[in-house]
């Protein structure tokens, strides 16, 4: 594990040291990019605000992400079972994916009010499409020969789905979950810009105060949040792989 992370950690330390020197030598203005030392001091000074905001954003992000998994997977399964339903609803899912969330967020405030409901809805809207698209692609990737074999044994639609299509679609589903995890954080921050609360509100307030150190501190915590979510997914993937090898390796 450490051997795999060593190159990334080494590069991070190198960039941090170089940036510290460049800022302290006034080659880069600290009003544009703060020194790593300044960011660490800001994180320590405002640790209570950062922790509260981090937990608030994480809670809303996970709520929106879990909702997108539940609804997205269900819709993909229904689409795989009914081509009519797929043609009727899927274009609208594509439409919502193409509309920038920052343009939709003000409407969400009108519908759900300020606070967590708007942030969760924003996270949900942004992260649901990769779940639908990847899961549906996986369910439809089953070969005709495998489907014919299940028909020969008179398997029902649900038996075919549970014992053939879902296992075959696992790698696609896992890939969709990894994509949607990052997008759910983006959706939450966009929602917090207009609805308030969390790290998004801290970033917006720091923007008006020209406190780039606070912004960079929040960005670091958002990166940590993303790494935690991806790490949890990877751990779950490996545990599942140890019990049943749905795919040949990590995607």
C-alpha positions in Angstrom: 0.0 0.0 0.0 2.7 2.5 1.0 4.8 1.5 -2.0 1.9 2.4 -4.3 1.3 5.8 -2.5 5.0 6.7 -2.3 5.3 8.4 -5.7 2.2 10.5 -5.1 3.3 11.5 -1.6 6.8 12.3 -2.9 5.5 14.5 -5.7 3.1 16.3 -3.2 6.0 17.0 -0.8 8.1 18.3 -3.7 5.4 20.7 -5.0 4.8 21.9 -1.4 8.4 22.6 -0.8 8.9 24.4 -4.1 5.7 26.5 -3.6 6.9 27.4 -0.1 10.2 28.7 -1.4 8.6 30.6 -4.4 6.2 32.4 -2.2 8.7 33.3 0.6 11.1 34.6 -2.1 8.3 36.8 -3.5 8.5 35.1 -6.8 4.8 34.3 -6.4 2.5 36.8 -4.6 1.0 35.4 -1.5 -2.2 37.2 -2.3 -2.6 34.9 -5.3 -1.3 31.6 -3.9 -0.6 31.4 -0.2 2.4 29.6 1.2 1.7 26.0 2.5 2.8 27.3 5.9 0.1 30.0 5.8 -2.5 27.4 4.8 -1.6 25.1 7.7 -1.8 28.1 10.1 -5.2 29.0 8.8 -6.4 25.4 9.1 -5.3 25.4 12.8 -6.7 28.8 13.6 -10.1 28.1 12.1 -10.2 24.3 12.9 -13.6 24.5 14.6 -15.2 26.2 11.6 -13.5 23.9 9.2 -14.5 20.7 11.0 -18.1 21.9 11.3 -18.3 22.9 7.7 -16.5 19.7 6.6 -18.9 17.4 8.4 -21.9 19.4 7.1 -20.7 19.2 3.5 -19.8 15.5 3.9 -23.3 14.7 5.3 -25.1 16.4 2.5 -22.8 14.9 -0.1 -23.3 11.4 1.1 -27.0 11.9 1.3 -27.2 13.1 -2.3 -24.8 10.4 -3.4 -26.8 7.6 -1.7 -30.0 8.9 -3.2 -28.4 9.0 -6.7 -27.2 5.4 -6.2 -30.7 4.1 -5.2 -32.7 6.0 -7.8 -30.0 5.7 -10.6 -29.6 1.9 -10.2 -33.4 1.4 -10.0 -34.0 3.5 -13.2 -31.2 1.6 -15.0 -32.7 -1.7 -14.1 -36.2 -0.6 -15.2 -34.7 0.8 -18.5 -33.0 -2.6 -19.1 -36.3 -4.4 -18.6 -38.5 -2.0 -20.7 -37.2 -0.3 -23.9 -40.4 1.8 -24.0 -39.6 3.2 -20.5 -36.0 3.8 -21.6 -37.0 5.8 -24.7 -39.5 7.8 -22.6 -37.4 8.8 -19.6 -33.7 8.5 -20.5 -33.6 11.7 -22.7 -34.8 13.8 -19.7 -31.9 12.3 -17.6 -29.5 13.4 -20.4 -31.1 16.8 -20.5 -30.5 17.4 -16.7 -26.9 16.2 -17.1 -26.2 18.8 -19.8 -27.7 21.8 -17.8 -25.0 23.4 -15.6 -25.9 22.8 -11.9 -25.0 26.4 -11.1 -27.9 27.5 -13.3 -30.3 25.1 -11.7 -29.2 25.8 -8.1 -31.2 29.1 -7.7 -34.4 27.2 -8.7 -33.6 24.5 -6.1 -33.5 27.3 -3.4 -37.0 28.4 -4.5 -38.3 24.8 -4.4 -36.5 23.5 -1.2 -35.4 26.7 0.6 -32.0 27.5 2.1 -30.0 24.8 3.8 -29.4 21.1 3.5 -32.4 20.1 1.2 -31.1 22.3 -1.6 -27.6 21.0 -1.2 -28.7 17.4 -1.2 -30.9 17.9 -4.3 -28.0 19.6 -6.1 -25.6 16.7 -5.2 -28.3 14.2 -6.3 -28.9 15.8 -9.7 -25.2 16.1 -10.6 -24.3 12.5 -9.6 -27.2 10.4 -10.8 -26.5 10.4 -14.5 -23.2 8.4 -14.3 -25.0 5.8 -12.2 -27.8 5.4 -14.8 -25.5 5.4 -17.8 -22.9 3.0 -16.5 -25.3 0.6 -14.9 -27.5 0.5 -18.0 -24.4 0.0 -20.2 -23.3 -2.9 -18.0 -26.8 -4.5 -18.0 -26.9 -4.3 -21.8 -23.4 -5.7 -22.2 -24.5 -9.3 -21.6 -23.8 -11.5 -24.7 -26.7 -13.0 -26.7 -25.3 -16.5 -26.1 -25.6 -16.0 -22.3 -29.2 -14.7 -22.6 -30.1 -17.6 -24.9 -28.8 -20.1 -22.3 -31.0 -18.5 -19.6 -34.0 -18.7 -21.9 -33.3 -22.4 -22.6 -33.5 -23.0 -18.8 -36.7 -20.9 -18.7 -35.3 -18.3 -16.3 -37.6 -15.4 -15.5 -36.7 -11.8 -16.2 -35.8 -11.2 -12.5 -33.7 -14.4 -12.4 -31.8 -13.3 -15.5 -31.4 -9.9 -14.0 -30.1 -11.1 -10.6 -28.0 -14.0 -11.7 -26.7 -12.9 -15.0 -27.0 -9.2 -15.8 -26.1 -7.6 -12.4 -22.9 -9.7 -11.9 -21.9 -9.0 -15.5 -22.5 -5.3 -15.0 -20.5 -5.1 -11.8 -17.4 -3.5 -13.2 -19.5 -0.9 -15.0 -21.5 -0.1 -11.8 -18.2 0.3 -9.9 -16.9 2.7 -12.5 -20.1 4.7 -12.3 -19.9 4.9 -8.5 -16.3 6.3 -8.7 -17.3 9.0 -11.2 -20.5 10.0 -9.3 -18.6 10.2 -6.0 -16.5 13.1 -7.3 -19.5 14.7 -9.0 -21.6 14.6 -5.8 -19.0 16.8 -4.1 -19.1 19.3 -6.9 -22.9 19.3 -6.7 -22.8 19.9 -3.0 -20.5 22.9 -3.3 -22.6 24.4 -6.1 -25.6 24.0 -3.8 -23.8 25.6 -0.9 -22.8 28.6 -2.9 -26.5 29.6 -3.2 -28.1 27.8 -0.2 -25.4 28.4 2.4 -23.7 26.1 4.8 -20.7 23.9 4.6 -17.3 24.4 2.9 -19.1 26.1 0.0 -20.3 28.9 2.2 -16.8 29.3 3.7 -15.3 29.6 0.2 -17.9 32.1 -0.8 -17.4 34.2 2.3 -13.6 34.0 1.9 -14.0 35.3 -1.7 -15.6 38.5 -0.5 -12.8 38.9 2.1 -10.0 38.2 -0.4 -8.8 35.4 2.0 -7.2 33.0 -0.5 -5.7 31.0 2.5 -9.2 30.1 3.7 -10.2 29.1 0.2 -7.1 26.8 -0.2 -7.7 25.3 3.2 -11.3 24.4 2.1 -10.0 23.0 -1.2 -7.6 20.7 0.6 -10.5 19.4 2.8 -12.6 18.8 -0.2 -9.8 16.8 -1.7 -9.6 14.8 1.5 -13.3 14.2 1.3 -13.0 12.9 -2.2 -10.1 10.6 -1.3 -12.1 9.2 1.6 -15.1 8.4 -0.6 -13.0 6.8 -3.3 -11.0 5.0 -0.6 -14.2 3.6 0.9 -15.3 2.5 -2.5 -12.0 0.8 -3.3 -12.0 -1.0 0.1 -15.6 -2.2 -0.5 -14.6 -3.3 -4.0 -11.6 -5.4 -2.7 -13.7 -7.0 0.0 -16.3 -8.0 -2.5 -13.7 -9.2 -4.9 -12.3 -11.5 -2.2 -15.6 -13.2 -1.9 -16.7 -13.2 -5.5 -14.5 -12.1 -8.4 -17.0 -10.2 -10.5 -14.2 -8.6 -12.6 -10.6 -9.2 -13.2 -9.2 -6.1 -11.4 -9.6 -2.5 -10.4 -11.0 -0.1 -12.9 
